[in-house]
């Protein structure tokens, strides 16, 4: 399953000039104006709360409904988020390939692919809980106790005021937050490092009024300083009635067969009959070229055997020096195509290929025409999606 998890030190210097009389002989002794002290964490947070609408307006919002376009490289997906106080959230991302859902009923954090629950590690739950806190309109009020923050001296883009929260147990810290010194608005936030030690930074811009609250319409994700995704809001509603039932995890049920459409995207492909060897070749190519991965591993299979593997990437790699297995790995554009898909569980690729499944029979029943070999997509350690390409 794709893991979507992905500031700044600045200072203000005020210069004071000395006023001298026109006639030197009558000039009064020069006196320097006292330098303005640097802002404190309390002052920065107080200005930020006011800039975002004020504590009263921020705490008055009880729910959110946001539609947006989530982009990663050339990939673009529709995202819908519901949030209700005190801690319920639901996000649906329709990739065309599969519908990814993250949710929390206020206590239990869960995830699903095509409506089927998938397991989450403790680290993944903590990440979802932490990022869901950023949905709270009263974030800067609820987590804005200045006693928990200090001015940060960490390096970062210049021109912003930068504060660091003290460590807390569980989701909610430490954060590093950056604010625009002129407007007071939150400009960026760095979350806790993930299990691999990677930092996730969110940068906010295009602030607009939603009622009495100022809200960013654009968020950009950076992992270890490299931009990996953007989220552009299209509609946003505050304090609307939301059915609490949508936050509950789906009931366990046999996976259903769905029809979807794959988006066009740059793809790396390797000719192989072995999953591990193909994955190693693709990973090596990514490492050599410095290209960002943007999708899961996909194996094309015929008669129960792998014939090739591919991997979605953000952009086609530029030519670079060094030995390349040109006959094994190449970059190509995967055309947009329809498919039937079925989520399955299994221990490994061999187990998946050995299971009886016939999407071709289902395609025939629906009056659809298969086109090309079966694809097996890995979305997690034990979760796979079978895809049967169809004529467009």
N, C-alpha and C positions, 0 to 999 in steps of 0.2 A: 504494500500500500504506500503510495507516495507520502512522504513526510513533509507536510507543509509547516516548517517551523523557522521558520528563518527567523559619546557623542562628542561630546564636543566641549572643548575648553575655549573660553574666550574671555576677554577683559575689556572694560571700558575705561579709558583714560581721559580725564578732563583736564584741559590746559587752561590755566588762569594767567591773564596778562596783567602787567603793572601799569597803572595810569600815572603819567608824569605831567607836570605842569609845562606850559609852553616856554616859560622862561626858566632856564636852569638855575638862576640865582634864587628864584622864589620857590623852587621845587621842594615839596614835602618829602620826608624820608620815605623811601620805597618800602611797601609792606606787601608780602606775598599772601594771596588768599589761601585759606586752608584747602588742601586737596580733598575732594569728595571721597569718602571711604567706599571700598568696593561693596556691592550689594551682598546681603546675607542670604542664606538659603530660605529663611522665613520671608524675606522681602520678595525674593524671586517667586516663591510659591503663591504668596498673597496677590502679586500682580497677575500671575497666570490665571488664578481662579477668577479674578475680576475680568480679565481679557476674554475668557471663555464664556462669560455670561453672568458670573457671580455665583456664590455658593447657593443662594436660594433657588435660582433658576436651574442649576445643575442637579441639585437634590430633588427637584420637583418632577424630573423626568422618571417615569416608572417603567417604560418599555421602549424598544427600538425595533424598527423593521427596515432593513437596508437591502437594496438590490445594487449590484455592482458588476463590473467586468474585471475578472482576475486574469492577468496576463503573465506568461512566463516565456520569454523569448518570442517566437512566432506563435505560440499557443495562446488561445484566448478562450476563457470559459465564463459562463454565467454563474454568479454566486448570489445566494440569498441568505441573509442572516436575520434571525429573530433573537431578541434578548429581553428578558423580564427580570426585574429585581425580585429577590435579592441575588440570585446566582444561576438563573436558568438561561441556557443559550442553545441555539440550533443553527448550524450552517450546512447548506446544501450546495455542492459544486457539481454541475453537470458538464463533464468533459466530453460528452458524446460517446466516449468509450465506456464510461461507467459513471454512475452517480455516487459521489462520495459525501457522506453525512457525518458530521461531528455534533455531539449533543451532550447536554447535562441537565438533569432534572432538579438541580439544586444540590444534589449530593453525589449521584453516580455519573461519572463521565464515560461516554461510550462512543463507538464509531461503527459505521456500517458501509458496505459496498452493495449497491443495488438493493438496499433494504435488508441485507443479511449481516448480522453482527460479526465483527472481526475482533480479535483480542488486542488489547493495548498493554504495553509495558507500563510500569510505574512512572518512568521518565516521560513517556508520551502523554500520560494522563496529566502529569504536573505541567507539561508544556501547554496543553490545551487549557488547563485551568488558568495558568498565568496569562496567556494571550486573551482569554475571555474577559479577564479583568479590564483590559483596555477598551472593551465595549461599553463599560459603565460610563454614562455621561458625568457621574459624580466622582470619577476616578481621581481627579486632582483634589477633591474634598476628602473623600474616604481615605485615600492614601497620601494625603498632603500634610501630615503632621511634620512640621519643620524640625522637630526634635530627632527625627529619623534620618535627616539629610545633612550633608556637609557640602561645601563648595568643592568641586572636583578639579584636580589639576591634571587629569588625563589628557593626552593629546587628542586632537580632533579637528574638524573643520573650524576655521577661525570665525569670529564674529558672533558667537552664541554664548549664552550663560549656561554653565554646565554644573549640575549637582549630582551627587552620588548618595543612594540610600544605603543605610546600614543593613547587614544581612538579617534576614528573618527566616523562620522555619516555614517550609512549604512554599507554595506559590506566592508571589507578591514581593519578591526581592531577592538579592539586591538589584535595583535598576540604576541606570545612569540616564538622566534626562537633560535635554538641552532646550533652551527657550530663546526666542527672539528678544533681544534687549529693548527694542523699540516698541513692539506690539505686546510683548509678554506671552505670546502664544507658544504652545508646545511645538517644537520643530523636529525633535527626534527623541527616540528612546532606545536604549540597548538593554536587551533582556539577559537573564542569566545564561551562561554558556550551556550548550546541550551536552549530552553524554559523550560526544566526541570532542568536546572542548571548543566547538565553533561558536562564535558570537553572532547573535541576530540583532540587527539594527533596523528600526522602522523610522522612516523620515516622512513627515507630514507637511502638506502644503494645500493650496487652493481652499483656504478656509471660507466657509459660507455660513450665513445665519440659518438655523433651523429653529424657528420660534425665537426664544431668547438666548439660545445656546449657539456658540460658534463651533462648527464641526469641520474637520478636514475632509475634502472631497477626494483627495489623492493621497495614497500611502504607498511607499516604496520599501521593499525588503532588500537588505544587504546582508550577505553572509561573509564574514571575514573581510569586509570592505568591498566585496563584489556584488553589484546589483543583480538580484535573481528574479524578482517578481514585482508587479505593480497591481494595485487595486484601485479602480476608479469608480466612485459612487455614481449611480444614475438616479436613484430615488432614495429618500430617507424620510421616515415618519417617526414622530415622538409620541409617547404616551397613548398608544392605541390599544384596543382590546386584543389580546392574543390568547388563544385556547391553550391552557397549560398542558393539555394532552400531547401536543406536538413535541414536547421536550422529553417524553418517555421513550426509552429504548424500544426498538421494534421487538415483537414476539418472535422467538426462534421458529423458523419455518423452513421447509425444503427450498433451496434456491430455485428461482424461476428463470425461464428463458426470456431474454429481452432482445429487442431490436435497437441498434444504435448506429451512429455514423462517426467514423474516424475523421479527425481534422488533418488537413495537409500539414506536414512538418518535415524539417530536415531529419534524416535518419542515418545512423551508422549501421552497416550490415556486414556480417561475417559468414562465410560458408563453413559450416561445421556440422558434425553429427553428435557432438558432445556438449551438453549444457555448460559444464564447468570450464571447458576449454574456450568455448565461445564467449562466455562472460569475462574470462581473463583477457582475451584478445580485445574486446570492446573497452574494458577498463584501461588497458594499456594504451589504447589509442587516445582515450580521453586524457590520460595523464600526459602523453607526449604533446598533444595539440593544445592543451589548456582549454578545451571546449567544455561548457557547462552541460551536465546531464539534465534532461527535461522530461523524462518519461521512464516507464518500467522496461525491463527486459522482455523481449518477445521472441518466441521460437516458432518457426513455421515447420509444420509436420505433415508427412504423408505416410500412410500405412503404418502408423504407430511409431515413426522414427523422425528425429529432427533432421531437417535439410539445411536450415540456415537460422541465424539469429540476428536481431536488430535492436536498436536502442535509440529513442528519441533524444534530440539535442536541441539547444537553443538556436544555434546558428551553424551554418556549414563552416568547417575549419578552413583557415587560410593555409596555403602551402607552407611547409616548414622543413628544415633540414633534419636529417637523421634517417636511419633505416626504417622502412615501412614495409609491412607485408601487403604490398599492393594487390596481390592476388587473393588476399584473405579479407582485408578490411577496405571498405570504400564508402564514400559519402554519396547519398542520393536523396531525392525528394520522394517521399511517400505520398501518392495521390490520395485524395479524399475518397472514402469508400463506405458503403453500408455493410453491416454485418449482423448476424445473430450472436448473442453472447450468453454464457452460462457460468456462474460462479461455482467453483468446486474447491474442496479441501483435499489435501494430500500431503504426504511427508516429503516427497521429492518429485522430480520430473518423471522418473521411471514409473512411479506409482500413478501419476496422473495419466500417462500414456497407456498404462495397462488397464485403466478403468473403462467399462463400456459406456460410450456416449455417442450419440448419433444426431448431431445437429442437422445433418442433411435430411434426415427423415422429417424433422420438425419444419425445415425450410419447405419441403415438398407439401406438407400439410397446410402451410400458410400461403402456398402459391408463389414462393420465392425461388429464385434461381441461384444456386451456389456458384462461386467464382473463385478458384484458387484453393490452395491448401489450407488446412486448419491451422489456427494460430493459438499458441498457449502463452498467456501473459502472466508474469509473476507480480503480485501486488503485496506480498508479504511472505514470511517464512513458510506458512502453511496454507496460503490462499492463492488461488489461481483463477484466471478467467479464460475460458475457451471461446474462441471467436471463429465464426465461419463467414468468410467474405461472401458478399452477394453482388449480383449485378445491380448497377445503379439505375 
